[in-house]
Amino acid sequence: MAIKGKGRTKTRQPVHAPRRGPVPVPVPFLRRRGVQALAAFLAGLLVFWGGVWLTNGLRAQDRTTRAEEQDLLRRRAGASWKSLIETEVGTIGTVQEGSPPVVLPEVRTTLTELGERTPADAVGALQDAAAGAKEVSDAIESYDLSSSLTGKGFDKGQVLRFLSARDELRSSLTLIREAALLGVAAARLDVADRPGVLGRARSLLAEADAAMTRFQTHQVEALSAAGINPQQPVLPGLPGT
């Protein structure tokens, strides 16, 4: 019995090269999501810190500008006050840098003369002196010092120095006026009856001198706070006196 299919040769299939699958194209470095996210993060940081730097710079510039404006306003306020004092007090006395003003020296001279005699013009001179002291005191009082200092950058202590200077000056002028009026009263008495009245008048002048010295101290401190640096008052017993 013959075997079916025996002796046939099998046809071999041709050998083919292995098929290649699609090769992925690498993404450029700068287009990778991680790189882009990092770049966006760094850019955000730069924008943030740049904004902070710019804001701080503008704030610092604004503070500097405001400080310069405040300095100018303080100097103007101090200069106005200083000019007022020099103008008003200069009408009845002498104002010099570095020492208290010398006001109405004729009052002291006339009171001294009244201790021995009665000068012909004593009453008139003392009345004029009293009127001059009151006029200057009223002019200083009418100057709205508080308003001139408001909003200029002065602190409370600095404002107080200005106000103290004003009050001490007005106090000194009032005491000089009272001394002059006592001199008028003394001039109408006999020479022998004048010592008590003249003594009181001289005591008022001493108080006026002390008040004027205090004024000068406060005035120097106030003007210094305004950026104006006057000479320090010359005190008795120190070199230069």
C-alpha positions in Angstrom: 0.0 0.0 0.0 1.5 3.2 -1.1 1.9 6.0 1.4 0.1 9.1 0.2 2.3 12.1 -0.3 5.6 10.3 0.3 8.4 11.7 -1.7 7.1 15.2 -2.1 9.4 18.0 -1.2 8.1 21.0 0.8 8.5 24.5 -0.7 10.5 26.8 1.6 9.2 30.2 2.2 11.7 33.1 1.4 13.4 34.6 4.3 12.4 38.3 4.9 14.1 40.9 7.1 12.3 41.6 10.4 9.8 44.4 10.1 10.8 47.6 11.7 8.2 49.4 13.9 7.8 53.2 13.9 10.7 54.9 15.6 9.5 57.8 17.9 11.1 61.1 17.1 12.8 62.6 20.2 11.1 65.8 21.5 13.5 68.9 21.4 14.8 69.8 24.8 13.2 73.2 25.0 9.8 71.7 24.0 9.7 69.2 26.8 6.9 69.8 29.2 9.2 69.5 32.3 11.6 72.0 30.8 8.8 74.4 29.9 7.2 74.1 33.3 10.6 74.9 35.0 11.1 77.8 32.6 7.7 79.2 33.4 8.3 78.8 37.1 11.6 80.6 36.9 10.1 83.3 34.7 7.4 83.8 37.3 9.9 84.1 40.0 11.8 86.8 38.0 8.7 88.7 37.4 7.7 88.5 41.1 11.0 89.6 42.5 11.3 92.2 39.8 8.0 93.6 40.9 9.1 93.5 44.5 12.3 95.3 43.7 10.5 97.9 41.6 7.8 98.5 44.3 10.4 98.8 47.0 12.4 101.2 44.9 9.4 103.4 44.2 8.4 103.4 47.9 12.0 104.3 48.9 12.0 107.1 46.3 8.6 108.3 47.5 9.8 108.3 51.1 12.9 110.3 50.1 10.8 112.8 48.2 8.3 113.2 51.2 11.2 113.6 53.6 12.8 116.3 51.4 9.4 118.1 51.2 9.0 117.9 54.9 12.5 119.3 55.4 11.7 122.2 53.2 8.4 122.9 54.9 10.1 122.8 58.3 12.8 125.2 57.2 10.2 127.6 55.8 8.2 127.5 59.0 11.3 128.1 61.1 12.5 130.9 58.9 9.1 132.7 59.1 9.2 132.5 62.8 12.8 133.7 63.0 12.0 136.6 60.6 9.0 137.6 62.7 11.1 137.8 65.9 13.9 139.7 64.3 11.5 142.2 62.7 9.3 142.8 65.7 11.9 142.7 68.5 14.2 144.7 66.3 11.9 147.7 66.6 12.5 148.0 70.4 15.9 146.4 70.8 18.7 144.4 69.2 18.7 140.8 68.0 22.1 139.2 67.6 23.0 135.6 66.8 24.4 133.7 69.8 23.0 135.9 72.6 19.5 136.8 74.0 17.9 139.9 72.5 18.6 143.2 74.3 15.2 144.9 74.6 14.4 148.5 75.7 17.7 149.1 77.5 16.5 152.7 78.2 14.1 151.4 80.8 17.0 150.2 83.0 18.9 153.4 82.4 16.0 155.6 83.3 15.2 153.6 86.5 18.8 154.0 87.6 18.6 157.8 87.0 15.3 158.0 88.9 17.1 156.8 92.0 19.0 160.2 92.2 17.0 162.6 90.1 14.1 163.1 87.7 15.2 163.4 84.1 13.0 165.7 82.1 11.9 163.0 79.6 11.7 160.1 82.1 7.9 159.8 82.2 7.5 160.0 78.4 10.4 157.6 77.7 9.0 155.0 80.1 5.5 155.3 78.7 6.8 154.9 75.2 8.8 151.9 76.3 5.8 150.3 77.9 3.7 150.9 74.8 6.4 149.4 72.6 6.7 146.3 74.7 2.9 145.8 74.5 2.8 146.3 70.8 5.5 143.8 70.1 4.0 141.3 72.5 0.6 141.6 70.8 2.2 141.2 67.4 3.9 138.0 68.5 0.7 136.7 70.1 -1.3 137.4 66.9 1.1 135.3 64.9 -0.6 131.9 64.5 2.5 129.9 65.4 0.6 126.6 66.0 -1.0 126.6 62.6 2.3 127.5 60.9 3.9 124.4 62.4 1.0 121.9 61.7 1.7 119.4 59.0 5.3 120.3 58.6 6.8 117.2 60.1 7.5 118.6 63.6 7.0 116.2 66.5 5.3 117.3 69.7 8.5 118.0 71.5 9.7 120.3 68.7 6.4 122.1 68.5 6.6 122.6 72.3 10.1 124.3 71.9 8.6 126.9 69.5 5.6 127.5 71.8 7.9 127.8 74.9 10.1 130.3 73.1 7.1 132.4 72.2 5.7 132.3 75.8 9.1 133.2 77.4 9.6 136.1 75.0 6.1 137.5 75.7 6.6 137.0 79.4 9.9 139.0 79.3 8.2 141.8 77.3 5.3 141.9 79.8 7.7 142.1 82.8 9.7 144.9 81.1 6.4 146.8 80.4 5.4 146.5 84.1 8.8 147.7 85.2 8.5 150.7 82.9 5.1 151.6 84.3 6.4 151.3 87.9 9.1 153.7 86.7 6.4 156.2 85.6 4.8 155.9 89.1 8.2 156.4 90.8 8.9 159.5 88.7 5.9 161.1 90.2 7.2 160.6 93.7 9.8 162.5 95.6 13.2 161.0 95.3 13.2 159.9 98.9 10.0 157.9 98.4 11.1 156.0 95.3 13.4 153.2 96.6 10.6 150.7 97.2 9.0 151.2 93.9 12.3 151.3 92.0 13.4 148.1 93.8 10.3 146.3 92.6 10.9 147.6 89.1 14.5 146.3 89.1 13.3 143.0 90.4 10.9 142.7 87.4 13.7 143.5 85.1 15.8 140.7 86.6 12.9 138.3 86.0 12.6 139.7 82.4 16.3 138.9 81.8 15.9 135.4 83.1 12.8 134.9 80.8 14.7 136.3 77.8 17.6 133.8 78.5 15.1 131.0 78.5 13.6 132.3 75.3 17.0 132.2 73.6 17.6 128.6 74.7 14.2 127.4 73.4 14.6 129.5 70.2 17.9 127.8 69.4 16.4 124.4 69.9 13.3 125.2 67.9 15.3 126.6 64.9 17.6 123.6 65.1 14.5 121.3 64.8 13.6 123.3 61.7 17.0 122.7 60.1 18.2 126.2 60.9 21.4 126.2 63.0 21.8 129.5 64.8 24.8 130.1 67.1 24.4 128.8 70.6 23.7 131.5 73.2 26.8 132.9 74.9 26.5 132.4 78.7 28.3 134.6 81.3 31.6 133.2 82.5 32.4 131.3 79.4 35.2 132.2 76.9 34.0 134.9 74.5 31.9 136.7 77.0 
